[in-house]
Amino acid sequence: MVREELQINGGRLKAILRDSKLDRTIDDSRPNHYDWEIMERVLIIGGGIVGVASAYFLGRSGLHVDLLEREIMLGALTTAASLQAVRAQFSDPANIAFMKESLSFYETFSQQLDLPGHEIDFHQQGYLFVTTEAETAARMRERVEFQHAHGLDDVEFLTYDELHERFPFLAPEALAATFRSRDGWISAHEALLGFQQAARRYQVRFHLKTEALSLLTRGGRVVGVRTTSGDFEADIVILAAGPFAAQLARTAGIDLPLEPVRRHRLVIGSHDHIPLDAPMTIDEDTGAHWRPEGPGAALAWAEPEAPSPPMRHVSPDPQFAFRVMEGVYRLSPFWLDVAESLKRDQVFLHAGQYTVSPDHNPLIGPLPDAPGLWVISGFSGHGIMATPASARLLADLITGRVSLHNNPYAPDRPALTESRAERMVL
Ligand SMILES: Cc1cc2nc3c(=O)[nH]c(=O)nc-3n(C[C@H](O)[C@H](O)[C@H](O)COP(=O)(O)OP(=O)(O)OC[C@H]3O[C@@H](n4cnc5c(N)ncnc54)[C@H](O)[C@@H]3O)c2cc1C
């Protein structure tokens, strides 16, 4: 009922929030440095999956939303480079809860957005983390107990016999694994289109071919954006520009602890030797991983690489194709047969950039040193899976439904410089 009330357009939002049951959840202990108002005009920079989903949740909350995207289409940067995989198996309790929320949203996507028949191609074939090391197996067993204790009760710890019975393609050295069958992969493109279609119901305006050049400030407050199509004014500006978020923040004198890092994806068009019913299979000892993709597969491996400036076009390293196939071959020996018989036109190599934060968790919320400026970025390789819960949280923080103090992803959180880092990072 509360949500229905909030669908009414922005002019009445303040009154609705004051008069409705939402009163008890509005944060009254907000910090003095943040000039809290329920704002009405919101400008989102970036039309990747995160920006578009944010536009939907904010539009639905009754705010007037404009979204600026530099390219001629939405979702063409990191979102298009992704492996599109989604999982709830994480090590940090906040991330477990967050990803559970996101995956439930994806499971019921067309109902959530009231888009009958809109398919996001959710393949729930599971995520399988495999090790050959006894010590790691013992740690995995503890991790599963921890995950169960934190509400993720459907992760299984698989011993040697269970593992090889269920996943016969694995090498004999595979010793133990963790598995969650509800994890899997989606079409990020279809998810983005769904959010866009649903956002249009709330009069969200999408401005393509509109590049944000710099943030506009007045009296110490961010009040809009200078773009290639003129100036836009707003009560709140949201940085959803993926790898470009930190560069844009710098135009208002703000340093964000975010660094773009190149990551690759190799797609094999089709091949008879690939078991198409396999889960996302991760070598926990090295990080190399692969999953079926249509009649072929998608492979990735986050090798150590220095941060780079944000890029619109990221050149891949052609040698990656050989390295990643060798990497996944260790646990899935059929990759040797695939590699030996592959033809050039079956192989597609892409690269994009992770936007990495110090603790591998996103930055979502207002920037205390720049009133009027918010950020939703730094997903460190988990942005597709985190999108529904992140965009929902952003809208809830802006409208006061969630207190700024209950935000595990606050951009000024102490954990950024301390030790609450997510350990299950690929
Ligand atoms: C190889 C690879 C594999 C990955 N695999 C996965 C995975 O399996 N699962 C997962 O959850 N995540 C994965 N990720 C991460 C995921 O792709 C990102 O976290 C997610 O796409 C972030 O979405 P975004 O909308 O924040 O950023 P983006 O998709 O980068 O969108 C940002 C948008 O902002 C626009 N923009 C930038 N600057 C400006 C400007 N000045 N003016 C106007 N517009 C601007 C860009 O054009 C772009 O459209 C992967 C990433 C890579 C690189």
The ligand as a MOL file (V3000), in Angstrom:
LIG
                    3D

  0  0  0     0  0            999 V3000
M  V30 BEGIN CTAB
M  V30 COUNTS 53 58 0 0 0
M  V30 BEGIN ATOM
M  V30 1 C 34.6620 -8.9010 -18.1720 0
M  V30 2 C 33.6250 -8.5530 -17.1320 0
M  V30 3 C 32.8190 -9.5540 -16.6140 0
M  V30 4 C 31.8670 -9.2500 -15.6440 0
M  V30 5 N 31.0480 -10.2370 -15.1930 0
M  V30 6 C 30.0790 -9.9520 -14.2790 0
M  V30 7 C 29.1930 -10.9710 -13.8380 0
M  V30 8 O 29.2520 -12.1150 -14.2680 0
M  V30 9 N 28.2440 -10.6260 -12.9240 0
M  V30 10 C 28.1320 -9.3590 -12.4220 0
M  V30 11 O 27.2850 -9.1150 -11.5810 0
M  V30 12 N 28.9570 -8.3700 -12.8410 0
M  V30 13 C 29.9250 -8.6410 -13.7630 0
M  V30 14 N 30.7450 -7.6550 -14.1990 0
M  V30 15 C 30.5950 -6.3140 -13.6490 0
M  V30 16 C 29.3880 -5.6290 -14.2380 0
M  V30 17 O 29.4590 -5.6870 -15.6520 0
M  V30 18 C 29.3460 -4.1840 -13.7560 0
M  V30 19 O 29.4360 -4.1580 -12.3350 0
M  V30 20 C 28.0470 -3.5120 -14.1710 0
M  V30 21 O 27.8500 -3.6350 -15.5580 0
M  V30 22 C 28.0940 -2.0600 -13.7650 0
M  V30 23 O 27.0110 -1.4140 -14.3710 0
M  V30 24 P 26.9730 0.1630 -14.3910 0
M  V30 25 O 25.6630 0.5390 -14.9360 0
M  V30 26 O 27.3950 0.6730 -13.0660 0
M  V30 27 O 28.1820 0.5710 -15.3680 0
M  V30 28 P 28.2530 0.6480 -16.9560 0
M  V30 29 O 27.5730 -0.4940 -17.5920 0
M  V30 30 O 29.6840 0.8890 -17.2780 0
M  V30 31 O 27.3980 1.9340 -17.2840 0
M  V30 32 C 27.8960 3.2430 -17.0960 0
M  V30 33 C 27.2780 4.0960 -18.1900 0
M  V30 34 O 27.6540 5.4430 -17.9650 0
M  V30 35 C 27.8760 6.0400 -19.2270 0
M  V30 36 N 28.7580 7.1960 -19.0230 0
M  V30 37 C 30.0200 7.2070 -18.5400 0
M  V30 38 N 30.4910 8.4620 -18.4880 0
M  V30 39 C 29.4970 9.2600 -18.9330 0
M  V30 40 C 29.3920 10.6770 -19.1180 0
M  V30 41 N 30.4050 11.5060 -18.8420 0
M  V30 42 N 28.2320 11.1550 -19.5860 0
M  V30 43 C 27.1800 10.3310 -19.8790 0
M  V30 44 N 27.2510 8.9940 -19.7430 0
M  V30 45 C 28.3890 8.4710 -19.2800 0
M  V30 46 C 28.5370 4.9330 -20.0340 0
M  V30 47 O 28.4540 5.1690 -21.4230 0
M  V30 48 C 27.7750 3.7050 -19.5790 0
M  V30 49 O 26.6610 3.4270 -20.3940 0
M  V30 50 C 31.7130 -7.9150 -15.1880 0
M  V30 51 C 32.5100 -6.9070 -15.7170 0
M  V30 52 C 33.4630 -7.2130 -16.6930 0
M  V30 53 C 34.3010 -6.1120 -17.2560 0
M  V30 END ATOM
M  V30 BEGIN BOND
M  V30 1 1 1 2
M  V30 2 1 2 3
M  V30 3 2 2 52
M  V30 4 2 3 4
M  V30 5 1 4 5
M  V30 6 1 4 50
M  V30 7 2 5 6
M  V30 8 1 6 7
M  V30 9 1 6 13
M  V30 10 2 7 8
M  V30 11 1 7 9
M  V30 12 1 9 10
M  V30 13 2 10 11
M  V30 14 1 10 12
M  V30 15 2 12 13
M  V30 16 1 13 14
M  V30 17 1 14 15
M  V30 18 1 14 50
M  V30 19 1 15 16
M  V30 20 1 16 17
M  V30 21 1 16 18
M  V30 22 1 18 19
M  V30 23 1 18 20
M  V30 24 1 20 21
M  V30 25 1 20 22
M  V30 26 1 22 23
M  V30 27 1 23 24
M  V30 28 2 24 25
M  V30 29 1 24 26
M  V30 30 1 24 27
M  V30 31 1 27 28
M  V30 32 2 28 29
M  V30 33 1 28 30
M  V30 34 1 28 31
M  V30 35 1 31 32
M  V30 36 1 32 33
M  V30 37 1 33 34
M  V30 38 1 33 48
M  V30 39 1 34 35
M  V30 40 1 35 36
M  V30 41 1 35 46
M  V30 42 1 36 37
M  V30 43 1 36 45
M  V30 44 2 37 38
M  V30 45 1 38 39
M  V30 46 1 39 40
M  V30 47 2 39 45
M  V30 48 1 40 41
M  V30 49 2 40 42
M  V30 50 1 42 43
M  V30 51 2 43 44
M  V30 52 1 44 45
M  V30 53 1 46 47
M  V30 54 1 46 48
M  V30 55 1 48 49
M  V30 56 2 50 51
M  V30 57 1 51 52
M  V30 58 1 52 53
M  V30 END BOND
M  V30 END CTAB
M  END
